[in-house]
Amino acid sequence: MKQQFSPCALFIIVSLLFLLPACANKKKQQYAGIDGDYVAGTPLSERSGGANFMAANVNRTEFSPVAFAFDSTSVSRDQQEKINNVAQHVRSSGKTVIVAGFTDDRGTEEYNRSLGERRALAVRQALIEKGVAGSKVQTVSFGKEMPVDPASNETAWAKNRRAEFGIVK
């Protein structure tokens, strides 16, 4: 007795045959969100006791912030010297750095919080690539909170799209 499939069942079987190889070849992607555990394979370390970006034991004025283009998380070449300076300091001092991501005031609170976190994670990864131990770099996002310039124009928005460094004393 020969088994016959309905056209609908045949369509489903053929579709699955095409989808299975695509699923098998898909690389496992690592999550790098607000609750993320990894950035390019480097685990986020536990928060250090008392390491709060706004705490009195964190120096937030020692290094210039890294600027970002609109809606971008890419660290541009012209910002690399800032990262080099922080990396050299953290490597030589052994101190912990907190990278805080910020955005301009355009977009929803949730989107900006996520964008700020992705900016902080991008700077964290750049520091790790410069030889800083992943355990010495923590991240936080403030999104559009705490703008450098509260105006709502291109000049202010450019100032507010940034990642700042806080060195734990």
Rosetta silent file (secondary structure, phi, psi, omega in degrees, C-alpha in Angstrom):
SEQUENCE: MKQQFSPCALFIIVSLLFLLPACANKKKQQYAGIDGDYVAGTPLSERSGGANFMAANVNRTEFSPVAFAFDSTSVSRDQQEKINNVAQHVRSSGKTVIVAGFTDDRGTEEYNRSLGERRALAVRQALIEKGVAGSKVQTVSFGKEMPVDPASNETAWAKNRRAEFGIVK
SCORE:     score description
SCORE:     0.000 S_00000001
   1 L     0.000  129.806 -176.073    0.000    0.000    0.000 S_00000001
   2 L   -94.007  130.244  179.650    1.417    3.335   -1.087 S_00000001
   3 L   -79.294  131.596  176.971    1.242    6.313    1.368 S_00000001
   4 L  -119.554  141.573 -179.820   -0.169    9.490   -0.165 S_00000001
   5 L  -109.589  145.329  175.236    0.106   12.941    1.323 S_00000001
   6 L   -69.439  157.285  178.817   -2.340   15.763    0.895 S_00000001
   7 H   -56.333  -35.872  179.931   -0.990   18.844   -0.946 S_00000001
   8 H   -67.055  -45.868  179.436   -0.990   20.759    2.342 S_00000001
   9 H   -64.984  -38.621  178.437    1.006   18.085    4.171 S_00000001
  10 H   -63.621  -42.005  177.646    3.418   17.813    1.259 S_00000001
  11 H   -60.769  -43.735 -179.875    3.982   21.569    1.330 S_00000001
  12 H   -64.069  -43.629 -179.081    4.742   21.465    5.079 S_00000001
  13 H   -64.201  -45.116  179.958    7.194   18.574    4.696 S_00000001
  14 H   -64.767  -41.031  178.489    9.048   20.259    1.825 S_00000001
  15 H   -60.906  -43.881  179.474    9.161   23.567    3.741 S_00000001
  16 H   -64.001  -36.663  178.784   10.633   21.860    6.784 S_00000001
  17 H   -63.541  -32.268  177.740   13.287   20.184    4.644 S_00000001
  18 H   -79.768  -31.773 -176.522   14.428   23.621    3.461 S_00000001
  19 H   -80.030  -33.881 -176.390   14.305   25.220    6.919 S_00000001
  20 H   -59.517  -45.920  177.750   16.171   22.563    8.890 S_00000001
  21 H   -62.246  -36.109  179.311   19.566   23.105    7.217 S_00000001
  22 H   -64.213  -39.124  178.761   19.233   26.851    7.710 S_00000001
  23 H   -69.102  -37.648 -178.660   18.597   26.335   11.417 S_00000001
  24 H   -67.082  -32.282 -178.086   21.517   23.917   11.749 S_00000001
  25 H   -86.325   -8.290 -177.705   23.944   26.411   10.183 S_00000001
  26 L   -71.392  125.396 -179.518   22.811   29.328   12.289 S_00000001
  27 L   -75.618  145.014  176.845   25.540   30.369   14.710 S_00000001
  28 L   -69.103  122.862 -179.971   24.638   30.785   18.335 S_00000001
  29 L   -95.426  142.330  178.988   24.483   34.498   19.023 S_00000001
  30 L   -92.304  140.808 -178.327   25.487   35.879   22.372 S_00000001
  31 L   -82.830  135.515 -179.269   23.181   38.288   24.116 S_00000001
  32 L  -134.021   42.999 -178.929   24.549   41.703   24.966 S_00000001
  33 L   -93.700 -165.986 -177.161   21.549   43.534   26.356 S_00000001
  34 L   -58.001  -38.768  178.154   20.872   45.252   29.631 S_00000001
  35 L   -96.912   12.547 -172.989   20.677   41.903   31.397 S_00000001
  36 L   -63.893  151.096  179.006   23.327   40.421   29.101 S_00000001
  37 L  -103.197  -18.318 -172.867   26.032   38.129   30.302 S_00000001
  38 E  -137.829  147.670  169.239   28.424   38.393   27.377 S_00000001
  39 E  -132.181  112.078 -178.557   29.931   40.890   24.975 S_00000001
  40 L    48.370   40.481  175.445   31.869   39.199   22.192 S_00000001
  41 L    86.611   -1.430 -179.182   32.518   36.259   24.493 S_00000001
  42 E  -101.646  114.260 -177.630   33.718   38.255   27.506 S_00000001
  43 E   -63.106  143.192  171.660   31.504   37.722   30.564 S_00000001
  44 L   -74.595  135.535 -178.295   30.288   40.782   32.417 S_00000001
  45 L   -82.321  164.702  174.722   31.700   40.729   35.917 S_00000001
  46 L   -65.469  149.510  178.060   29.739   41.048   39.113 S_00000001
  47 L   -65.928  134.732  176.672   29.231   44.613   40.300 S_00000001
  48 L   -72.155  142.325  176.532   31.910   45.703   42.747 S_00000001
  49 L   -59.471  127.858  178.950   30.662   46.641   46.186 S_00000001
  50 L    79.017    3.484 -179.502   30.256   50.403   46.357 S_00000001
  51 L   -91.450   83.093  178.565   30.898   50.775   42.616 S_00000001
  52 L  -116.898  128.613 -174.572   28.048   53.066   41.715 S_00000001
  53 L   -53.067  -33.104 -176.978   28.665   55.557   38.895 S_00000001
  54 L   -94.001    0.798 -176.983   27.190   58.392   40.959 S_00000001
  55 L   -71.453  157.707 -179.906   28.938   57.452   44.231 S_00000001
  56 L   -66.285  -23.396 -179.236   31.473   59.715   45.921 S_00000001
  57 L   -88.352   16.713  178.426   34.172   57.047   45.488 S_00000001
  58 E  -121.694  120.786  178.943   33.947   57.285   41.673 S_00000001
  59 E   -87.671  111.816 -177.729   35.936   59.926   39.806 S_00000001
  60 L  -101.263    5.578 -174.210   33.866   60.933   36.762 S_00000001
  61 L  -113.384    0.141 -174.283   35.999   63.886   35.642 S_00000001
  62 L   -74.337  -30.749 -175.069   39.376   62.331   34.861 S_00000001
  63 L  -126.985  148.279  178.175   38.673   61.331   31.234 S_00000001
  64 L   -72.178  145.751  178.262   36.821   62.898   28.311 S_00000001
  65 L   -71.846  156.370  175.058   33.622   61.164   27.164 S_00000001
  66 E   -89.418  128.675 -179.327   33.426   59.173   23.950 S_00000001
  67 E   -92.824  150.117  179.506   31.046   60.783   21.442 S_00000001
  68 L  -127.203  152.607  173.314   28.653   58.851   19.203 S_00000001
  69 L   -75.726  165.870  179.335   26.817   59.601   15.975 S_00000001
  70 L   -55.316  129.140  175.208   23.022   59.676   15.936 S_00000001
  71 L    56.518   29.359 -176.238   21.495   56.264   16.723 S_00000001
  72 L  -117.085  150.507  172.463   24.947   54.642   16.611 S_00000001
  73 L  -119.208    7.386 -179.797   26.883   52.340   18.903 S_00000001
  74 L   -82.183  131.569  175.746   30.047   52.360   16.798 S_00000001
  75 L   -84.903  114.478 -176.223   33.143   53.859   18.369 S_00000001
  76 L   -76.096  161.427 -178.541   34.628   56.032   15.623 S_00000001
  77 H   -59.003  -36.600 -177.142   38.346   56.273   14.902 S_00000001
  78 H   -71.067   -6.669  178.325   38.523   59.849   16.156 S_00000001
  79 H  -102.247   -4.834 -175.062   37.407   58.620   19.616 S_00000001
  80 H   -63.300  -35.009 -179.084   40.047   55.873   19.935 S_00000001
  81 H   -62.353  -35.538  177.380   42.623   58.069   21.690 S_00000001
  82 H   -63.211  -43.030  179.070   40.150   58.617   24.552 S_00000001
  83 H   -67.869  -39.726  177.125   39.749   54.866   24.934 S_00000001
  84 H   -57.973  -44.071 -179.440   43.525   54.364   24.729 S_00000001
  85 H   -62.319  -44.020  179.507   44.024   56.829   27.613 S_00000001
  86 H   -67.009  -44.150 -179.154   41.475   55.073   29.821 S_00000001
  87 H   -59.627  -45.136  179.925   42.825   51.625   28.931 S_00000001
  88 H   -61.309  -42.757 -179.561   46.381   52.634   29.801 S_00000001
  89 H   -64.594  -46.287 -177.678   45.256   54.081   33.144 S_00000001
  90 H   -66.631  -41.578  178.543   43.167   51.034   34.126 S_00000001
  91 H   -62.296  -42.407 -175.973   45.897   48.573   33.097 S_00000001
  92 H   -78.981  -31.086 -176.962   48.582   50.428   35.065 S_00000001
  93 H   -92.689  -23.955 -177.074   46.506   51.244   38.154 S_00000001
  94 L    76.677    7.258 -179.081   44.462   48.050   38.400 S_00000001
  95 L   -77.879  164.730  177.115   41.383   50.151   39.189 S_00000001
  96 L   -94.939  142.050  176.235   37.872   49.417   37.973 S_00000001
  97 E  -115.789  139.693  173.650   36.188   51.655   35.415 S_00000001
  98 E  -108.828  124.303  178.120   32.446   52.117   35.029 S_00000001
  99 E  -100.989  120.068 -179.894   31.338   53.054   31.513 S_00000001
 100 E  -107.327  126.640  179.540   28.037   54.945   31.476 S_00000001
 101 E   -96.656  139.649 -179.351   26.078   55.215   28.233 S_00000001
 102 E  -133.224  159.489  177.946   23.922   58.232   27.417 S_00000001
 103 L  -133.640  173.194  171.298   21.667   59.324   24.543 S_00000001
 104 L   -82.531 -176.869 -172.085   19.995   62.479   23.326 S_00000001
 105 L   -88.114    6.200  177.723   16.334   63.098   24.174 S_00000001
 106 L   -86.253  140.337 -179.173   14.867   61.724   20.947 S_00000001
 107 L   101.962  166.798 -178.750   13.234   58.295   21.179 S_00000001
 108 L   -74.888  163.140  178.886   11.358   56.457   23.902 S_00000001
 109 H   -60.555  -42.521 -178.829   12.758   55.953   27.369 S_00000001
 110 H   -65.069  -44.643 -179.584   13.084   52.204   26.777 S_00000001
 111 H   -63.030  -45.199 -178.488   14.839   52.630   23.438 S_00000001
 112 H   -66.459  -35.862  176.686   17.259   55.208   24.830 S_00000001
 113 H   -63.475  -42.575  178.583   18.054   53.078   27.870 S_00000001
 114 H   -67.175  -43.205  178.686   18.883   50.182   25.561 S_00000001
 115 H   -62.571  -42.214  177.054   20.905   52.396   23.192 S_00000001
 116 H   -61.242  -39.652  178.696   22.857   53.813   26.135 S_00000001
 117 H   -66.913  -42.055  178.948   23.626   50.290   27.332 S_00000001
 118 H   -65.136  -34.802  175.795   24.780   49.214   23.869 S_00000001
 119 H   -65.775  -44.356  178.633   27.054   52.271   23.716 S_00000001
 120 H   -62.438  -40.169  179.292   28.535   51.428   27.106 S_00000001
 121 H   -67.608  -35.298  177.396   29.044   47.822   25.999 S_00000001
 122 H   -65.134  -41.264  177.703   30.746   48.963   22.771 S_00000001
 123 H   -68.332  -39.437  177.008   33.193   51.086   24.776 S_00000001
 124 H   -57.909  -46.770 -179.587   33.700   48.184   27.201 S_00000001
 125 H   -63.037  -39.336  178.312   34.593   45.918   24.296 S_00000001
 126 H   -63.564  -38.461  177.170   37.006   48.523   22.909 S_00000001
 127 H   -65.215  -41.699  179.080   38.722   48.707   26.320 S_00000001
 128 H   -63.291  -40.490  177.930   39.001   44.916   26.447 S_00000001
 129 H   -65.274  -20.580  177.593   40.519   44.927   22.961 S_00000001
 130 L   -92.340    9.595  174.149   43.119   47.392   24.322 S_00000001
 131 L    98.701    6.077  177.215   44.142   44.888   26.995 S_00000001
 132 L   -80.904  134.895  177.744   41.890   45.819   29.928 S_00000001
 133 L   -65.241  135.115  179.283   40.594   42.804   31.843 S_00000001
 134 H   -55.733  -31.298 -179.915   36.846   42.360   31.405 S_00000001
 135 H   -69.862  -12.192 -179.041   36.491   42.067   35.172 S_00000001
 136 H   -98.012    3.262 -177.200   37.761   45.667   35.488 S_00000001
 137 E  -126.294  118.156  175.697   35.032   47.191   33.281 S_00000001
 138 E  -111.693  158.677 -179.674   31.433   47.621   34.377 S_00000001
 139 E  -129.106  155.488  174.578   28.623   49.252   32.423 S_00000001
 140 E  -153.011  153.222  176.827   25.488   51.233   33.157 S_00000001
 141 E  -123.273  135.105  173.637   23.000   53.122   31.020 S_00000001
 142 E  -111.321   -1.795  179.518   21.268   56.358   31.865 S_00000001
 143 E    55.440 -128.345 -177.504   19.655   56.754   28.440 S_00000001
 144 L   -90.645    3.039  176.558   18.430   60.303   28.015 S_00000001
 145 L   -71.268  154.024  176.779   18.676   61.092   31.721 S_00000001
 146 L    57.270   55.262  177.570   21.356   63.566   32.849 S_00000001
 147 L   -66.799  146.614  174.202   21.936   65.468   29.605 S_00000001
 148 L   -70.841  -38.509  179.739   25.077   67.592   29.371 S_00000001
 149 L  -129.882  115.316 -175.663   23.033   70.172   27.448 S_00000001
 150 L   -77.984   -3.801  179.507   19.245   70.221   28.031 S_00000001
 151 L   -64.594  163.173 -179.163   18.505   72.165   24.823 S_00000001
 152 L  -118.011   73.378  178.441   16.693   70.407   22.002 S_00000001
 153 L  -150.255  172.573 -175.448   18.869   71.099   18.954 S_00000001
 154 H   -56.496  -41.019 -178.314   21.666   69.440   16.964 S_00000001
 155 H   -63.458  -46.080  179.443   24.459   70.933   19.084 S_00000001
 156 H   -66.335  -44.035 -179.046   22.910   69.716   22.345 S_00000001
 157 H   -59.915  -40.996  179.573   22.017   66.311   20.933 S_00000001
 158 H   -62.870  -38.940  178.518   25.616   65.779   19.777 S_00000001
 159 H   -66.729  -33.666 -173.958   26.927   66.571   23.286 S_00000001
 160 H   -83.559  -16.378  177.152   24.452   64.177   24.907 S_00000001
 161 L   -84.708   94.047 -170.314   25.265   61.137   22.711 S_00000001
 162 E  -155.547  167.983  167.596   28.170   59.875   24.765 S_00000001
 163 E  -127.835  128.273 -179.992   29.764   57.289   27.037 S_00000001
 164 E  -107.234  156.623 -179.729   31.440   58.602   30.185 S_00000001
 165 E  -110.163  135.241  171.897   34.096   56.975   32.335 S_00000001
 166 E  -123.245  120.185  179.940   34.013   56.668   36.111 S_00000001
 167 E   -94.609  122.480  179.662   37.162   55.396   37.815 S_00000001
 168 E   -74.215  123.616 -176.958   36.465   53.647   41.119 S_00000001
 169 L   -74.204    0.000    0.000   38.850   55.102   43.712 S_00000001
